[in-house]
Amino acid sequence: MDERRDPEPAAGSTQHVLAGVGQLSPVQEAWAAYVAHATHCAGCRDVDRRCEQAEQLYRAWRELSSAALRRLGAERA
Ligand SMILES: [Zn+2]
C-alpha cells in the first residue's frame, strides 16, 4: 500500500503568495521593508531611542511614493 502523502497544495496557494512578493510595486516593497524592520527592531519599539535604519527606510518610502504621485500627476496632465 502506498504510504500516505500530504495532499498537493491547491493551485496558487503558497507558491502564488511567494510569487506575488516579487510583484509588489517599489512603493509597496519600500513600505514592506520598513514594516518588517520596525516590527522586529528593539530600537524602534523604544520610544526613548531613535532608530536611524527605520528613519532611512521611512524616508526611502516617502521618496518613492512622492515620486510615484508626481508621475501619476504628470500622466494625467
Ligand atoms: Zn529600528
N, CA, C, O and the ligand as a Tripos MOL2 file, in Angstrom:
@<TRIPOS>MOLECULE
protein
  309   307    78     0     0
PROTEIN
NO_CHARGES

@<TRIPOS>ATOM
      1 N           0.8360   -1.2020    0.0000 N.3       1 MET1
      2 CA          0.0000    0.0000    0.0000 C.3       1 MET1
      3 C           0.8710    1.2520    0.0000 C.2       1 MET1
      4 O           1.9040    1.3100    0.6670 O.2       1 MET1
      5 N           0.4460    2.2190   -0.7370 N.am      2 ASP2
      6 CA          1.2150    3.4700   -0.8070 C.3       2 ASP2
      7 C           1.2540    4.1580    0.5440 C.2       2 ASP2
      8 O           0.2620    4.1860    1.2730 O.2       2 ASP2
      9 N           2.4190    4.7150    0.8690 N.am      3 GLU3
     10 CA          2.4490    5.4810    2.1100 C.3       3 GLU3
     11 C           1.6940    6.7960    1.8950 C.2       3 GLU3
     12 O           1.6420    7.3700    0.8080 O.2       3 GLU3
     13 N           1.1280    7.2140    2.9960 N.am      4 ARG4
     14 CA          0.2790    8.4060    2.8940 C.3       4 ARG4
     15 C           1.1340    9.6390    2.6020 C.2       4 ARG4
     16 O           2.1840    9.8280    3.2150 O.2       4 ARG4
     17 N           0.6980   10.4480    1.6990 N.am      5 ARG5
     18 CA          1.4200   11.6810    1.3850 C.3       5 ARG5
     19 C           0.5200   12.8780    1.6580 C.2       5 ARG5
     20 O          -0.7060   12.8090    1.5780 O.2       5 ARG5
     21 N           1.1760   13.9530    1.9780 N.am      6 ASP6
     22 CA          0.3920   15.1760    2.1400 C.3       6 ASP6
     23 C          -0.2570   15.5190    0.7990 C.2       6 ASP6
     24 O           0.3410   15.3290   -0.2600 O.2       6 ASP6
     25 N          -1.4540   16.0140    0.8590 N.am      7 PRO7
     26 CA         -2.0970   16.3640   -0.4130 C.3       7 PRO7
     27 C          -1.3260   17.4730   -1.1260 C.2       7 PRO7
     28 O          -0.6910   18.3190   -0.4960 O.2       7 PRO7
     29 N          -1.3990   17.4470   -2.4380 N.am      8 GLU8
     30 CA         -0.7840   18.5260   -3.2000 C.3       8 GLU8
     31 C          -1.4170   19.8520   -2.7670 C.2       8 GLU8
     32 O          -2.6300   19.9230   -2.5700 O.2       8 GLU8
     33 N          -0.6140   20.8880   -2.6200 N.am      9 PRO9
     34 CA         -1.2360   22.1760   -2.2900 C.3       9 PRO9
     35 C          -2.1530   22.6190   -3.4160 C.2       9 PRO9
     36 O          -1.8940   22.3530   -4.5900 O.2       9 PRO9
     37 N          -3.2020   23.2800   -3.0500 N.am     10 ALA10
     38 CA         -4.1240   23.7870   -4.0630 C.3      10 ALA10
     39 C          -3.3840   24.7200   -5.0010 C.2      10 ALA10
     40 O          -2.4810   25.4510   -4.5950 O.2      10 ALA10
     41 N          -3.7730   24.6820   -6.2340 N.am     11 ALA11
     42 CA         -3.1010   25.5310   -7.2180 C.3      11 ALA11
     43 C          -3.1440   26.9780   -6.7520 C.2      11 ALA11
     44 O          -4.1810   27.4890   -6.3300 O.2      11 ALA11
     45 N          -2.0000   27.6140   -6.8410 N.am     12 GLY12
     46 CA         -1.9540   29.0310   -6.4890 C.3      12 GLY12
     47 C          -2.0340   29.3000   -5.0040 C.2      12 GLY12
     48 O          -2.5040   30.3700   -4.6160 O.2      12 GLY12
     49 N          -1.6030   28.3910   -4.1580 N.am     13 SER13
     50 CA         -1.6170   28.6970   -2.7260 C.3      13 SER13
     51 C          -0.3030   29.3500   -2.3200 C.2      13 SER13
     52 O          -0.0910   30.5350   -2.5760 O.2      13 SER13
     53 N           0.5890   28.5730   -1.6800 N.am     14 THR14
     54 CA          1.8240   29.1580   -1.1700 C.3      14 THR14
     55 C           2.6820   29.7360   -2.2910 C.2      14 THR14
     56 O           3.1750   30.8590   -2.1870 O.2      14 THR14
     57 N           2.8550   28.9740   -3.3510 N.am     15 GLN15
     58 CA          3.7150   29.4500   -4.4310 C.3      15 GLN15
     59 C           3.1940   30.7590   -4.9920 C.2      15 GLN15
     60 O           3.9550   31.6670   -5.3290 O.2      15 GLN15
     61 N           1.8570   30.8280   -5.0840 N.am     16 HIS16
     62 CA          1.2820   32.0490   -5.6310 C.3      16 HIS16
     63 C           1.6040   33.2450   -4.7280 C.2      16 HIS16
     64 O           1.9550   34.3260   -5.2000 O.2      16 HIS16
     65 N           1.4750   33.0150   -3.4100 N.am     17 VAL17
     66 CA          1.7480   34.1030   -2.4680 C.3      17 VAL17
     67 C           3.2050   34.5320   -2.5830 C.2      17 VAL17
     68 O           3.4960   35.7270   -2.6380 O.2      17 VAL17
     69 N           4.1300   33.5630   -2.6200 N.am     18 LEU18
     70 CA          5.5400   33.9010   -2.7170 C.3      18 LEU18
     71 C           5.8460   34.5900   -4.0340 C.2      18 LEU18
     72 O           6.6300   35.5380   -4.0870 O.2      18 LEU18
     73 N           5.2170   34.1030   -5.0980 N.am     19 ALA19
     74 CA          5.4560   34.7320   -6.3920 C.3      19 ALA19
     75 C           4.9810   36.1770   -6.3590 C.2      19 ALA19
     76 O           5.5800   37.0580   -6.9770 O.2      19 ALA19
     77 N           3.8910   36.4060   -5.6270 N.am     20 GLY20
     78 CA          3.3510   37.7570   -5.5610 C.3      20 GLY20
     79 C           4.2840   38.7390   -4.8820 C.2      20 GLY20
     80 O           4.2210   39.9380   -5.1530 O.2      20 GLY20
     81 N           5.1590   38.2480   -3.9960 N.am     21 VAL21
     82 CA          6.0580   39.1480   -3.2780 C.3      21 VAL21
     83 C           6.9470   39.9110   -4.2450 C.2      21 VAL21
     84 O           7.1980   41.1030   -4.0700 O.2      21 VAL21
     85 N           7.4210   39.2090   -5.2700 N.am     22 GLY22
     86 CA          8.2750   39.8680   -6.2550 C.3      22 GLY22
     87 C           7.5190   40.8160   -7.1620 C.2      22 GLY22
     88 O           8.1280   41.5650   -7.9260 O.2      22 GLY22
     89 N           6.2020   40.7910   -7.0860 N.am     23 GLN23
     90 CA          5.4060   41.6370   -7.9690 C.3      23 GLN23
     91 C           4.9050   42.8900   -7.2780 C.2      23 GLN23
     92 O           4.1090   43.6420   -7.8400 O.2      23 GLN23
     93 N           5.3720   43.1140   -6.0600 N.am     24 LEU24
     94 CA          4.9880   44.3460   -5.3910 C.3      24 LEU24
     95 C           5.5980   45.5280   -6.1310 C.2      24 LEU24
     96 O           6.6650   45.4180   -6.7330 O.2      24 LEU24
     97 N           4.9150   46.6380   -6.0760 N.am     25 SER25
     98 CA          5.4860   47.8450   -6.6540 C.3      25 SER25
     99 C           6.6420   48.3060   -5.7660 C.2      25 SER25
    100 O           6.7270   47.9090   -4.6040 O.2      25 SER25
    101 N           7.5360   49.1460   -6.3100 N.am     26 PRO26
    102 CA          8.6450   49.6450   -5.4750 C.3      26 PRO26
    103 C           8.1440   50.3390   -4.2180 C.2      26 PRO26
    104 O           8.7680   50.2280   -3.1630 O.2      26 PRO26
    105 N           7.0280   51.0530   -4.3140 N.am     27 VAL27
    106 CA          6.4750   51.7340   -3.1380 C.3      27 VAL27
    107 C           6.0380   50.7080   -2.0980 C.2      27 VAL27
    108 O           6.3090   50.8660   -0.9070 O.2      27 VAL27
    109 N           5.3610   49.6530   -2.5560 N.am     28 GLN28
    110 CA          4.9100   48.6110   -1.6320 C.3      28 GLN28
    111 C           6.0970   47.8800   -1.0170 C.2      28 GLN28
    112 O           6.0750   47.5330    0.1640 O.2      28 GLN28
    113 N           7.1380   47.6470   -1.8250 N.am     29 GLU29
    114 CA          8.3190   46.9580   -1.2930 C.3      29 GLU29
    115 C           9.0120   47.8110   -0.2420 C.2      29 GLU29
    116 O           9.4800   47.2990    0.7740 O.2      29 GLU29
    117 N           9.0730   49.1100   -0.4910 N.am     30 ALA30
    118 CA          9.7210   50.0090    0.4720 C.3      30 ALA30
    119 C           8.9320   50.0290    1.7790 C.2      30 ALA30
    120 O           9.5200   50.0230    2.8610 O.2      30 ALA30
    121 N           7.6050   50.0540    1.6810 N.am     31 TRP31
    122 CA          6.7770   50.0630    2.8850 C.3      31 TRP31
    123 C           6.9210   48.7380    3.6300 C.2      31 TRP31
    124 O           7.0210   48.7100    4.8560 O.2      31 TRP31
    125 N           6.9290   47.6320    2.8640 N.am     32 ALA32
    126 CA          7.0730   46.3110    3.4790 C.3      32 ALA32
    127 C           8.4130   46.1950    4.1960 C.2      32 ALA32
    128 O           8.5010   45.5840    5.2610 O.2      32 ALA32
    129 N           9.4570   46.7810    3.6120 N.am     33 ALA33
    130 CA         10.7770   46.7320    4.2470 C.3      33 ALA33
    131 C          10.7620   47.5220    5.5540 C.2      33 ALA33
    132 O          11.3390   47.0970    6.5550 O.2      33 ALA33
    133 N          10.0930   48.6790    5.5300 N.am     34 TYR34
    134 CA         10.0030   49.4940    6.7440 C.3      34 TYR34
    135 C           9.2360   48.7500    7.8320 C.2      34 TYR34
    136 O           9.6760   48.6940    8.9810 O.2      34 TYR34
    137 N           8.0890   48.1790    7.4690 N.am     35 VAL35
    138 CA          7.2640   47.4770    8.4530 C.3      35 VAL35
    139 C           8.0040   46.2550    8.9930 C.2      35 VAL35
    140 O           7.9780   45.9840   10.1930 O.2      35 VAL35
    141 N           8.6640   45.5200    8.0950 N.am     36 ALA36
    142 CA          9.3950   44.3230    8.5220 C.3      36 ALA36
    143 C          10.4910   44.6950    9.5130 C.2      36 ALA36
    144 O          10.7340   43.9780   10.4830 O.2      36 ALA36
    145 N          11.1500   45.8240    9.2600 N.am     37 HIS37
    146 CA         12.1890   46.2630   10.2020 C.3      37 HIS37
    147 C          11.5690   46.6980   11.5340 C.2      37 HIS37
    148 O          11.9710   46.2510   12.6080 O.2      37 HIS37
    149 N          10.5770   47.5840   11.4220 N.am     38 ALA38
    150 CA         10.0490   48.2220   12.6330 C.3      38 ALA38
    151 C           9.3930   47.2180   13.5810 C.2      38 ALA38
    152 O           9.4070   47.4130   14.7970 O.2      38 ALA38
    153 N           8.8220   46.1520   13.0330 N.am     39 THR39
    154 CA          8.1430   45.1970   13.9020 C.3      39 THR39
    155 C           9.1240   44.2530   14.5930 C.2      39 THR39
    156 O           8.7330   43.5200   15.5020 O.2      39 THR39
    157 N          10.3960   44.2580   14.1760 N.am     40 HIS40
    158 CA         11.3570   43.3400   14.7880 C.3      40 HIS40
    159 C          12.5310   44.0590   15.4420 C.2      40 HIS40
    160 O          13.4750   43.4200   15.9050 O.2      40 HIS40
    161 N          12.4720   45.3690   15.4800 N.am     41 CYS41
    162 CA         13.6290   46.1350   15.9550 C.3      41 CYS41
    163 C          13.3590   46.6530   17.3630 C.2      41 CYS41
    164 O          12.3670   47.3430   17.5980 O.2      41 CYS41
    165 N          14.2390   46.3190   18.2910 N.am     42 ALA42
    166 CA         14.0720   46.7800   19.6730 C.3      42 ALA42
    167 C          14.1860   48.2990   19.7400 C.2      42 ALA42
    168 O          13.4860   48.9410   20.5220 O.2      42 ALA42
    169 N          15.0560   48.8700   18.9320 N.am     43 GLY43
    170 CA         15.2360   50.3160   18.9210 C.3      43 GLY43
    171 C          13.9770   51.0440   18.4920 C.2      43 GLY43
    172 O          13.6680   52.1180   19.0100 O.2      43 GLY43
    173 N          13.2450   50.4620   17.5440 N.am     44 CYS44
    174 CA         12.0100   51.0860   17.0660 C.3      44 CYS44
    175 C          10.9150   51.0230   18.1220 C.2      44 CYS44
    176 O          10.0560   51.9030   18.1750 O.2      44 CYS44
    177 N          10.9350   50.0120   18.9460 N.am     45 ARG45
    178 CA          9.8780   49.8650   19.9440 C.3      45 ARG45
    179 C          10.1290   50.7180   21.1690 C.2      45 ARG45
    180 O           9.2180   50.9520   21.9630 O.2      45 ARG45
    181 N          11.3540   51.1830   21.3300 N.am     46 ASP46
    182 CA         11.7030   52.0010   22.4870 C.3      46 ASP46
    183 C          11.4690   53.4700   22.1320 C.2      46 ASP46
    184 O          12.1590   54.0270   21.2790 O.2      46 ASP46
    185 N          10.4820   54.0950   22.7990 N.am     47 VAL47
    186 CA         10.1340   55.4740   22.4430 C.3      47 VAL47
    187 C          11.2450   56.4580   22.8000 C.2      47 VAL47
    188 O          11.2520   57.5830   22.3000 O.2      47 VAL47
    189 N          12.1740   56.0560   23.6470 N.am     48 ASP48
    190 CA         13.2430   56.9650   24.0500 C.3      48 ASP48
    191 C          14.4540   56.8960   23.1240 C.2      48 ASP48
    192 O          15.4370   57.6110   23.3190 O.2      48 ASP48
    193 N          14.3740   56.0400   22.1260 N.am     49 ARG49
    194 CA         15.5130   55.9120   21.2070 C.3      49 ARG49
    195 C          15.0910   56.2670   19.7920 C.2      49 ARG49
    196 O          13.9250   56.1280   19.4220 O.2      49 ARG49
    197 N          16.0570   56.7270   19.0090 N.am     50 ARG50
    198 CA         15.8160   56.9420   17.5890 C.3      50 ARG50
    199 C          16.4480   55.7880   16.8400 C.2      50 ARG50
    200 O          17.5360   55.3340   17.1940 O.2      50 ARG50
    201 N          15.7800   55.3150   15.8170 N.am     51 CYS51
    202 CA         16.3620   54.2450   15.0140 C.3      51 CYS51
    203 C          16.7010   54.8040   13.6360 C.2      51 CYS51
    204 O          15.8190   55.1040   12.8320 O.2      51 CYS51
    205 N          17.9990   54.9360   13.3880 N.am     52 GLU52
    206 CA         18.4620   55.5090   12.1270 C.3      52 GLU52
    207 C          18.0200   54.6690   10.9250 C.2      52 GLU52
    208 O          17.6610   55.1980    9.8730 O.2      52 GLU52
    209 N          18.0570   53.3670   11.1080 N.am     53 GLN53
    210 CA         17.6900   52.4820    9.9860 C.3      53 GLN53
    211 C          16.2160   52.6510    9.6260 C.2      53 GLN53
    212 O          15.8510   52.6910    8.4510 O.2      53 GLN53
    213 N          15.3700   52.7500   10.6620 N.am     54 ALA54
    214 CA         13.9460   52.9440   10.3960 C.3      54 ALA54
    215 C          13.7150   54.2800    9.7100 C.2      54 ALA54
    216 O          12.8760   54.3860    8.8150 O.2      54 ALA54
    217 N          14.4500   55.2930   10.1230 N.am     55 GLU55
    218 CA         14.2750   56.6000    9.5010 C.3      55 GLU55
    219 C          14.6880   56.5570    8.0380 C.2      55 GLU55
    220 O          14.0430   57.1700    7.1870 O.2      55 GLU55
    221 N          15.7700   55.8290    7.7430 N.am     56 GLN56
    222 CA         16.1950   55.6970    6.3420 C.3      56 GLN56
    223 C          15.1370   54.9670    5.5210 C.2      56 GLN56
    224 O          14.8060   55.3810    4.4100 O.2      56 GLN56
    225 N          14.6050   53.8710    6.0820 N.am     57 LEU57
    226 CA         13.5910   53.0980    5.3620 C.3      57 LEU57
    227 C          12.3310   53.9420    5.1450 C.2      57 LEU57
    228 O          11.7070   53.8800    4.0860 O.2      57 LEU57
    229 N          11.9690   54.7280    6.1570 N.am     58 TYR58
    230 CA         10.7720   55.5570    6.0540 C.3      58 TYR58
    231 C          10.9740   56.6530    5.0030 C.2      58 TYR58
    232 O          10.0900   56.9360    4.1940 O.2      58 TYR58
    233 N          12.1750   57.2620    5.0410 N.am     59 ARG59
    234 CA         12.4750   58.2970    4.0400 C.3      59 ARG59
    235 C          12.4470   57.7170    2.6420 C.2      59 ARG59
    236 O          11.9290   58.3470    1.7200 O.2      59 ARG59
    237 N          13.0080   56.5030    2.4680 N.am     60 ALA60
    238 CA         13.0120   55.8630    1.1450 C.3      60 ALA60
    239 C          11.5820   55.6480    0.6650 C.2      60 ALA60
    240 O          11.2720   55.8630   -0.5070 O.2      60 ALA60
    241 N          10.7090   55.2180    1.5860 N.am     61 TRP61
    242 CA          9.3080   55.0090    1.2030 C.3      61 TRP61
    243 C           8.6550   56.3300    0.8130 C.2      61 TRP61
    244 O           7.9290   56.4090   -0.1780 O.2      61 TRP61
    245 N           8.9260   57.3710    1.6110 N.am     62 ARG62
    246 CA          8.3360   58.6850    1.3080 C.3      62 ARG62
    247 C           8.7800   59.1720   -0.0630 C.2      62 ARG62
    248 O           7.9750   59.6860   -0.8400 O.2      62 ARG62
    249 N          10.0710   59.0050   -0.3550 N.am     63 GLU63
    250 CA         10.5860   59.4910   -1.6340 C.3      63 GLU63
    251 C           9.9880   58.7030   -2.7920 C.2      63 GLU63
    252 O           9.5970   59.2800   -3.8070 O.2      63 GLU63
    253 N           9.9170   57.3830   -2.6360 N.am     64 LEU64
    254 CA          9.3430   56.5610   -3.7060 C.3      64 LEU64
    255 C           7.8750   56.8930   -3.9250 C.2      64 LEU64
    256 O           7.4130   56.9730   -5.0630 O.2      64 LEU64
    257 N           7.1360   57.0890   -2.8220 N.am     65 SER65
    258 CA          5.7120   57.3380   -3.0050 C.3      65 SER65
    259 C           5.4710   58.7330   -3.5650 C.2      65 SER65
    260 O           4.5550   58.9220   -4.3650 O.2      65 SER65
    261 N           6.2800   59.7230   -3.1570 N.am     66 SER66
    262 CA          6.0220   61.0380   -3.7610 C.3      66 SER66
    263 C           6.4670   61.0670   -5.2180 C.2      66 SER66
    264 O           5.8700   61.7740   -6.0290 O.2      66 SER66
    265 N           7.5130   60.3040   -5.5640 N.am     67 ALA67
    266 CA          7.9050   60.2220   -6.9750 C.3      67 ALA67
    267 C           6.7970   59.5580   -7.7890 C.2      67 ALA67
    268 O           6.5060   59.9720   -8.9110 O.2      67 ALA67
    269 N           6.1750   58.5120   -7.2050 N.am     68 ALA68
    270 CA          5.0900   57.8260   -7.9130 C.3      68 ALA68
    271 C           3.8950   58.7710   -8.0920 C.2      68 ALA68
    272 O           3.2610   58.7830   -9.1470 O.2      68 ALA68
    273 N           3.5960   59.5550   -7.0650 N.am     69 LEU69
    274 CA          2.4840   60.5090   -7.1770 C.3      69 LEU69
    275 C           2.7830   61.5720   -8.2260 C.2      69 LEU69
    276 O           1.8970   61.9830   -8.9760 O.2      69 LEU69
    277 N           4.0470   62.0160   -8.2730 N.am     70 ARG70
    278 CA          4.4140   63.0080   -9.2910 C.3      70 ARG70
    279 C           4.2210   62.4270  -10.6880 C.2      70 ARG70
    280 O           3.7250   63.1000  -11.5910 O.2      70 ARG70
    281 N           4.6300   61.1390  -10.8560 N.am     71 ARG71
    282 CA          4.4570   60.5100  -12.1690 C.3      71 ARG71
    283 C           2.9850   60.4240  -12.5300 C.2      71 ARG71
    284 O           2.5990   60.6970  -13.6670 O.2      71 ARG71
    285 N           2.1620   60.0410  -11.5560 N.am     72 LEU72
    286 CA          0.7240   59.9680  -11.8170 C.3      72 LEU72
    287 C           0.1820   61.3270  -12.2380 C.2      72 LEU72
    288 O          -0.6010   61.4330  -13.1820 O.2      72 LEU72
    289 N           0.6070   62.3570  -11.5300 N.am     73 GLY73
    290 CA          0.1580   63.7060  -11.8610 C.3      73 GLY73
    291 C           0.5900   64.0950  -13.2530 C.2      73 GLY73
    292 O          -0.1810   64.7040  -13.9950 O.2      73 GLY73
    293 N           1.8380   63.7460  -13.6300 N.am     74 ALA74
    294 CA          2.3470   64.0880  -14.9430 C.3      74 ALA74
    295 C           1.5950   63.3550  -16.0330 C.2      74 ALA74
    296 O           1.3630   63.8950  -17.1150 O.2      74 ALA74
    297 N           1.2030   62.0860  -15.7330 N.am     75 GLU75
    298 CA          0.4720   61.3180  -16.7440 C.3      75 GLU75
    299 C          -0.9180   61.9020  -16.9780 C.2      75 GLU75
    300 O          -1.4530   61.8490  -18.0850 O.2      75 GLU75
    301 N          -1.4840   62.4560  -15.9200 N.am     76 ARG76
    302 CA         -2.8540   62.9910  -16.0560 C.3      76 ARG76
    303 C          -2.8600   64.3850  -16.6810 C.2      76 ARG76
    304 O          -3.8750   64.8240  -17.2220 O.2      76 ARG76
    305 N          -1.7280   65.0750  -16.6050 N.am     77 ALA77
    306 CA         -1.7080   66.4480  -17.1070 C.3      77 ALA77
    307 C          -1.8040   66.4560  -18.6430 C.2      77 ALA77
    308 O          -1.8030   67.5240  -19.2560 O.2      77 ALA77
    309 ZN         14.6510   50.0660   14.0790 Zn       78 ZN78
@<TRIPOS>BOND
     1     1     2 1
     2     2     3 1
     3     3     4 2
     4     3     5 am
     5     5     6 1
     6     6     7 1
     7     7     8 2
     8     7     9 am
     9     9    10 1
    10    10    11 1
    11    11    12 2
    12    11    13 am
    13    13    14 1
    14    14    15 1
    15    15    16 2
    16    15    17 am
    17    17    18 1
    18    18    19 1
    19    19    20 2
    20    19    21 am
    21    21    22 1
    22    22    23 1
    23    23    24 2
    24    23    25 am
    25    25    26 1
    26    26    27 1
    27    27    28 2
    28    27    29 am
    29    29    30 1
    30    30    31 1
    31    31    32 2
    32    31    33 am
    33    33    34 1
    34    34    35 1
    35    35    36 2
    36    35    37 am
    37    37    38 1
    38    38    39 1
    39    39    40 2
    40    39    41 am
    41    41    42 1
    42    42    43 1
    43    43    44 2
    44    43    45 am
    45    45    46 1
    46    46    47 1
    47    47    48 2
    48    47    49 am
    49    49    50 1
    50    50    51 1
    51    51    52 2
    52    51    53 am
    53    53    54 1
    54    54    55 1
    55    55    56 2
    56    55    57 am
    57    57    58 1
    58    58    59 1
    59    59    60 2
    60    59    61 am
    61    61    62 1
    62    62    63 1
    63    63    64 2
    64    63    65 am
    65    65    66 1
    66    66    67 1
    67    67    68 2
    68    67    69 am
    69    69    70 1
    70    70    71 1
    71    71    72 2
    72    71    73 am
    73    73    74 1
    74    74    75 1
    75    75    76 2
    76    75    77 am
    77    77    78 1
    78    78    79 1
    79    79    80 2
    80    79    81 am
    81    81    82 1
    82    82    83 1
    83    83    84 2
    84    83    85 am
    85    85    86 1
    86    86    87 1
    87    87    88 2
    88    87    89 am
    89    89    90 1
    90    90    91 1
    91    91    92 2
    92    91    93 am
    93    93    94 1
    94    94    95 1
    95    95    96 2
    96    95    97 am
    97    97    98 1
    98    98    99 1
    99    99   100 2
   100    99   101 am
   101   101   102 1
   102   102   103 1
   103   103   104 2
   104   103   105 am
   105   105   106 1
   106   106   107 1
   107   107   108 2
   108   107   109 am
   109   109   110 1
   110   110   111 1
   111   111   112 2
   112   111   113 am
   113   113   114 1
   114   114   115 1
   115   115   116 2
   116   115   117 am
   117   117   118 1
   118   118   119 1
   119   119   120 2
   120   119   121 am
   121   121   122 1
   122   122   123 1
   123   123   124 2
   124   123   125 am
   125   125   126 1
   126   126   127 1
   127   127   128 2
   128   127   129 am
   129   129   130 1
   130   130   131 1
   131   131   132 2
   132   131   133 am
   133   133   134 1
   134   134   135 1
   135   135   136 2
   136   135   137 am
   137   137   138 1
   138   138   139 1
   139   139   140 2
   140   139   141 am
   141   141   142 1
   142   142   143 1
   143   143   144 2
   144   143   145 am
   145   145   146 1
   146   146   147 1
   147   147   148 2
   148   147   149 am
   149   149   150 1
   150   150   151 1
   151   151   152 2
   152   151   153 am
   153   153   154 1
   154   154   155 1
   155   155   156 2
   156   155   157 am
   157   157   158 1
   158   158   159 1
   159   159   160 2
   160   159   161 am
   161   161   162 1
   162   162   163 1
   163   163   164 2
   164   163   165 am
   165   165   166 1
   166   166   167 1
   167   167   168 2
   168   167   169 am
   169   169   170 1
   170   170   171 1
   171   171   172 2
   172   171   173 am
   173   173   174 1
   174   174   175 1
   175   175   176 2
   176   175   177 am
   177   177   178 1
   178   178   179 1
   179   179   180 2
   180   179   181 am
   181   181   182 1
   182   182   183 1
   183   183   184 2
   184   183   185 am
   185   185   186 1
   186   186   187 1
   187   187   188 2
   188   187   189 am
   189   189   190 1
   190   190   191 1
   191   191   192 2
   192   191   193 am
   193   193   194 1
   194   194   195 1
   195   195   196 2
   196   195   197 am
   197   197   198 1
   198   198   199 1
   199   199   200 2
   200   199   201 am
   201   201   202 1
   202   202   203 1
   203   203   204 2
   204   203   205 am
   205   205   206 1
   206   206   207 1
   207   207   208 2
   208   207   209 am
   209   209   210 1
   210   210   211 1
   211   211   212 2
   212   211   213 am
   213   213   214 1
   214   214   215 1
   215   215   216 2
   216   215   217 am
   217   217   218 1
   218   218   219 1
   219   219   220 2
   220   219   221 am
   221   221   222 1
   222   222   223 1
   223   223   224 2
   224   223   225 am
   225   225   226 1
   226   226   227 1
   227   227   228 2
   228   227   229 am
   229   229   230 1
   230   230   231 1
   231   231   232 2
   232   231   233 am
   233   233   234 1
   234   234   235 1
   235   235   236 2
   236   235   237 am
   237   237   238 1
   238   238   239 1
   239   239   240 2
   240   239   241 am
   241   241   242 1
   242   242   243 1
   243   243   244 2
   244   243   245 am
   245   245   246 1
   246   246   247 1
   247   247   248 2
   248   247   249 am
   249   249   250 1
   250   250   251 1
   251   251   252 2
   252   251   253 am
   253   253   254 1
   254   254   255 1
   255   255   256 2
   256   255   257 am
   257   257   258 1
   258   258   259 1
   259   259   260 2
   260   259   261 am
   261   261   262 1
   262   262   263 1
   263   263   264 2
   264   263   265 am
   265   265   266 1
   266   266   267 1
   267   267   268 2
   268   267   269 am
   269   269   270 1
   270   270   271 1
   271   271   272 2
   272   271   273 am
   273   273   274 1
   274   274   275 1
   275   275   276 2
   276   275   277 am
   277   277   278 1
   278   278   279 1
   279   279   280 2
   280   279   281 am
   281   281   282 1
   282   282   283 1
   283   283   284 2
   284   283   285 am
   285   285   286 1
   286   286   287 1
   287   287   288 2
   288   287   289 am
   289   289   290 1
   290   290   291 1
   291   291   292 2
   292   291   293 am
   293   293   294 1
   294   294   295 1
   295   295   296 2
   296   295   297 am
   297   297   298 1
   298   298   299 1
   299   299   300 2
   300   299   301 am
   301   301   302 1
   302   302   303 1
   303   303   304 2
   304   303   305 am
   305   305   306 1
   306   306   307 1
   307   307   308 2
@<TRIPOS>SUBSTRUCTURE
     1 MET1         2 RESIDUE 1 A MET
     2 ASP2         6 RESIDUE 1 A ASP
     3 GLU3        10 RESIDUE 1 A GLU
     4 ARG4        14 RESIDUE 1 A ARG
     5 ARG5        18 RESIDUE 1 A ARG
     6 ASP6        22 RESIDUE 1 A ASP
     7 PRO7        26 RESIDUE 1 A PRO
     8 GLU8        30 RESIDUE 1 A GLU
     9 PRO9        34 RESIDUE 1 A PRO
    10 ALA10       38 RESIDUE 1 A ALA
    11 ALA11       42 RESIDUE 1 A ALA
    12 GLY12       46 RESIDUE 1 A GLY
    13 SER13       50 RESIDUE 1 A SER
    14 THR14       54 RESIDUE 1 A THR
    15 GLN15       58 RESIDUE 1 A GLN
    16 HIS16       62 RESIDUE 1 A HIS
    17 VAL17       66 RESIDUE 1 A VAL
    18 LEU18       70 RESIDUE 1 A LEU
    19 ALA19       74 RESIDUE 1 A ALA
    20 GLY20       78 RESIDUE 1 A GLY
    21 VAL21       82 RESIDUE 1 A VAL
    22 GLY22       86 RESIDUE 1 A GLY
    23 GLN23       90 RESIDUE 1 A GLN
    24 LEU24       94 RESIDUE 1 A LEU
    25 SER25       98 RESIDUE 1 A SER
    26 PRO26      102 RESIDUE 1 A PRO
    27 VAL27      106 RESIDUE 1 A VAL
    28 GLN28      110 RESIDUE 1 A GLN
    29 GLU29      114 RESIDUE 1 A GLU
    30 ALA30      118 RESIDUE 1 A ALA
    31 TRP31      122 RESIDUE 1 A TRP
    32 ALA32      126 RESIDUE 1 A ALA
    33 ALA33      130 RESIDUE 1 A ALA
    34 TYR34      134 RESIDUE 1 A TYR
    35 VAL35      138 RESIDUE 1 A VAL
    36 ALA36      142 RESIDUE 1 A ALA
    37 HIS37      146 RESIDUE 1 A HIS
    38 ALA38      150 RESIDUE 1 A ALA
    39 THR39      154 RESIDUE 1 A THR
    40 HIS40      158 RESIDUE 1 A HIS
    41 CYS41      162 RESIDUE 1 A CYS
    42 ALA42      166 RESIDUE 1 A ALA
    43 GLY43      170 RESIDUE 1 A GLY
    44 CYS44      174 RESIDUE 1 A CYS
    45 ARG45      178 RESIDUE 1 A ARG
    46 ASP46      182 RESIDUE 1 A ASP
    47 VAL47      186 RESIDUE 1 A VAL
    48 ASP48      190 RESIDUE 1 A ASP
    49 ARG49      194 RESIDUE 1 A ARG
    50 ARG50      198 RESIDUE 1 A ARG
    51 CYS51      202 RESIDUE 1 A CYS
    52 GLU52      206 RESIDUE 1 A GLU
    53 GLN53      210 RESIDUE 1 A GLN
    54 ALA54      214 RESIDUE 1 A ALA
    55 GLU55      218 RESIDUE 1 A GLU
    56 GLN56      222 RESIDUE 1 A GLN
    57 LEU57      226 RESIDUE 1 A LEU
    58 TYR58      230 RESIDUE 1 A TYR
    59 ARG59      234 RESIDUE 1 A ARG
    60 ALA60      238 RESIDUE 1 A ALA
    61 TRP61      242 RESIDUE 1 A TRP
    62 ARG62      246 RESIDUE 1 A ARG
    63 GLU63      250 RESIDUE 1 A GLU
    64 LEU64      254 RESIDUE 1 A LEU
    65 SER65      258 RESIDUE 1 A SER
    66 SER66      262 RESIDUE 1 A SER
    67 ALA67      266 RESIDUE 1 A ALA
    68 ALA68      270 RESIDUE 1 A ALA
    69 LEU69      274 RESIDUE 1 A LEU
    70 ARG70      278 RESIDUE 1 A ARG
    71 ARG71      282 RESIDUE 1 A ARG
    72 LEU72      286 RESIDUE 1 A LEU
    73 GLY73      290 RESIDUE 1 A GLY
    74 ALA74      294 RESIDUE 1 A ALA
    75 GLU75      298 RESIDUE 1 A GLU
    76 ARG76      302 RESIDUE 1 A ARG
    77 ALA77      306 RESIDUE 1 A ALA
    78 ZN78       309 GROUP 0 **** ****
